[in-house]
Each structure stands twice: as structure tokens, then as C-alpha cells.
Amino acid sequence: MRDYFSTRRSFLAFAGSAILSSCTNTSGEVFTETSGDGSRNYGFTPVEGYEALQDNDYLLPPVPPRYLEWPNRRQLVYYEGREAPGTIEIDPHAKFLYYILSDGTAWRYPIAVGRAGLSMSGTTVVRQKKEWPGWQPTANMLRTQPEVYGAFSSGVPGGLASPLGARALYLYRGKRDTYFRIHGTNDLGSIGNSGSAGCIRLFNQDIIDLYDRVSVPTTVNVRTYEESLRLVGPGYSPRGRELPPTIVSPETIYGATAVLPVGIDIGS
């Protein structure tokens, strides 16, 4: 594959549980190994920016290098689109999200895009930000895929088991919640691909980085396929494959956490 970002567009390289995917696919990767002194032993050298991260009361494991093969890493790149600084631009075809800076550059994050995410178009606005959000399947999820979501109808608490990951940005049109989310994920293998369900997912380390940059409100625009092809080229647009749905055992999710009461946030 020709690397359209190996030249001017990527002049700057990156500088400095249980799993159910939401808004869901799972890779089944849970890090439980410990060394003799009780510290974590992940069996690989973490990549800079994707190391283990203590966040509030949670220890996020590092992202294994095999999930971070180019271009699946956070990068500071030249920005060649048309959106204003401080805007988020989503390319659901090339599986990238851009946070645009004022100097002609942008932070580019690799993403996973679910079926719901593929239906996103036009402009929305970030009206809420939440750390370690809980999750509840929508009525449409329960109706169309009860075998996947039925066991979780009461919701999953915020924490390492939550399908929304470490952070979530909630997208609105006017005062109406679109139920589209930009959020973290524990489904590491989904990044760079399309899921059978879901919104816009990032590695947890990346959503934490993005979350700290984004203010409320922030405008979010979605590229068309024509724009994606023009800006990133056929080497990356379209990118990835569609992943099949995976049924996750409720015991895997609820075994280490309690069910939230009715009234938690609903994600698409």
C-alpha cells in the first residue's frame, strides 16, 4: 500500500477488563499477567504514548504494538482540509479523526467506525464530555440484536468494562442528542476497521488525549467519501474491513462490576 502520509502530510511523528464495544465488537484481549512482585507484566515493550496509564482509580493497560502498526497511531500532521481550528473532522472512510490546530496542523487519531458511525453526516456539536461514562444499549439495539445486547439492557457501569471506555464526547444537533458518541474502547482490534454496530471509537489513550484538548461546545464535521478520497488518496480511502458481531458473556462484564440503576446514559 502506498503511504500517502510518509511525505509532507506527516512531517511530525507522534510527539509527545472486560470488553463489549458500543454505540460492539470484542477482541477478547484482557491483561491479567503479573510478575513475581505483583507488578504488571505485559510481555512487550509499550509504544510511546500508549503505555499503561493510571487514570483516576483505573489502570489502563498499554496497547500492544501489533494494534499500532502504521497508520494506527496518533500523529501530528499537516492539515489539508477546510475546517476551522478547534474543529473535529471525522473521516469515516479512511478511519481517522482530526483535531485541527491554528498553525495548519492537526492531531490525527485512528478510529473504528460502527454502522451507526457510517450513517453520520454533516455537522454536530459536542455538548457534553464525560470521564469513565456508563453505557446502556438503545431501544433499537435491543430490538435489532437482542442476542448481543439483551443481557445488558440494564446498563454497564462506568469503568474498565464500559463499552464507552475512558471518555466520551456527546454529539448534539441544536438541543437534540443525536446519540452519536466519540468514545474510547477496549476492542483494540477494531481500530482502523468497521464494526457491525457502534459510533466513533478510539484507543483509550487517544480519547483521553483528545478529551483534554476539546472544549464544550466543539463543532464536529464528517467528510464525504469524495472529500476523503481527494485528501488521503485511494491508498487509505476506504480503509479497513467490516468486523462481525461478537456475543459477550454477561458474566464477563458483570462478574467484576455491579449493574447501574435505570437512568444511566444511553449510547448509540
ABEGO torsion letter per residue (X at the ends): XBBAAABAAAABBBBXXBBBBBXXBBAGBBBABBBAAGBBBAGBBBBBGABBBBBEABBBBBBBAAAABOABBBBBBBBABABBBGBBBBBAAAGBBBBBBAAGBBBBBBBBBBAAAAABBEBBBBABBBBGBBBBBBAAAAAABAAAAAAAAAEBBBEAABAAEABBBBBBBEABBAGBBBBBBABAAABGBBBABEBBBBBAAAAAAAAAABBOBBBBBBBBAAAAAAAAEAAAOBBEBBBBBBBBBAAAAAAABBBBBBGBBBBX
